[in-house]
Amino acid sequence: MSLEAQAFIVFVVGMLALMGIGMNMALALLLTGAGMAWVMDFWDTQLLAQNMVAGIDSFPLLAVPFFILAGELMNSGGISKRIIDMAQTWVGHIRGGLGFVAIGAAVLMASMSGSALADTAALATILLPMMREHGYPMHRSAGLIASGGIIAPIIPPSMPFVIYGVTTNTSISALFLSGIVPGLMMGAALIVTWKIVLKDMDLKDHAPVPLSGRLRATAKAFWALLMPLIIIGGMKSGVFTPTEAAVVAAFYALVVALFIHREMRLPELYGVLTRAAKTTAIVMFLCAGAQVASYMITLADLPGVLSGWLGPLIENPRLLMAVMMIVLVLIGTALDLTPTILIFAPVMLPIAVKAGIDPVYFGLMFVLNGAIGLITPPVGTVLNVVAGVGRLSMHQVIKGVNPFLISYVLVLALFVVFPQIVTAPVAWMR
C-alpha cells in the first residue's frame, strides 16, 4: 500500500475515532494531520508549527473577530431587539404573525452579523417566550427560529464566506454578492413553509398596531437598518474591503450601543469583548488545526484521488454538483460548518473548476450546504442553541425543524438545476 493511501486511511479513521470520543474538533484536525505527517515520513514539529501559524496569519481572516464582535454588540446594545420590535409591529397581528416576525428579523439580522449562532440565540431569547405565551407549538417555533438563524451565513456579511474565500483564494466580495438572492429565497421558502404548518395551529392573534406605532418602531430601528446599507454599499462602491467592512460594522455597532441607544454601559464592554475573544479563539484554533490537516491532504494528493473517482462526472457539471452536494449533506451531518469548509473546500473546488463550474457559485453552494448542516442532527449546533435557550429537548427541536429542512433542500436542488439564479445576479451586481 502506498504512503498516500496509508495517509488517507489515517485521516479518515483518525477523524472518525477522535470525533467519536468527543475530542475538540481543532485538536482532532491537528492530531490527524500530525498522524498523516508521521505516516508519510514528513514528521517535523517545526513544519507543523509553521502550518498552524500560516492557518491564521491572514489579513482577510481579521474580518472574523470583528464580525463576531459586531454580533455581540448588536445583541448587547439593543440593535437586535429593535429589529424584532419593528417586525412585530408590521406583521405581528397576522395569524401566525410571530413566525413571520422571526423570519423577517432573521433576514435583517443576517445582513449585519454573519453569525448563525449569534442570530439564533438573539431570536430565540426574545421570541420563544412570546411564542409560548401566545400558544404557539414550541417544537414548530423552535424549528422555525433555528431555520431562520442559518440564513446568516448566506446573506452578507458572512463569516463562513470569509473563511471559504481565504481557504480557497476566492474573491470574498464576489461571495458576499452571491449570497443576497439565495438568502432572500431562503426567507421566502420559510414563509411558504410556515404558512403550510400554520393550518394545524390554534393561535392567539396580536392586536393590530396603528400606523403611528409602526412608524415609531421603524424610526427606532433606523440605526439598525442603516448598518447593512453601510456595509454592503461600502464594499460595492470600493470604499472598503470585506475586512475593513468588519471593522466598520464593529465600530458602528459600538457607537450605536453606547451613544445612540445607550442600552450598554461602558463597564459592560469588557464582557462583550471577552465573549467575542473566546469565540474568536475557537474559530482561529480551528483554522490553525485545519491548515495542518489540509497541508498533509495536499501532500497525499487527496484531491487527485477524489478527481479520479469523480472523473466520469466532470463532463456533466450539474450531475457532478448534485453528487458533491449529496456528499456534503452526509459530511454536514457529522461536521460543523467551519471545519467542513477548512477541510473539504480546498479538496473539492479544483474538481469543480475542472468541470467548468464557477468558483463563486460553488462557494455559495458549499456554504449553503454546510449551513443546512447546522440544523441537521446529530451535530446541529444551531439546534442545540435553540434547545438550550428554549429549555426544550433535542427531540422536540428536531421534530419541529423537519418541514423547514425539507424546504431548504428543495431550494438547494433548485440552485443545482438552475445555477443562473446565483450567477446572473452576481454578474449584474459586479
Salt bridges, closest charged atoms under 4 A:
GLU72 OE1 - ARG275 NE 3.10
ASP85 OD2 - LYS81 NZ 3.11
GLU263 OE2 - ARG82 NH1 2.62
GLU268 OE2 - ARG265 NH2 3.63
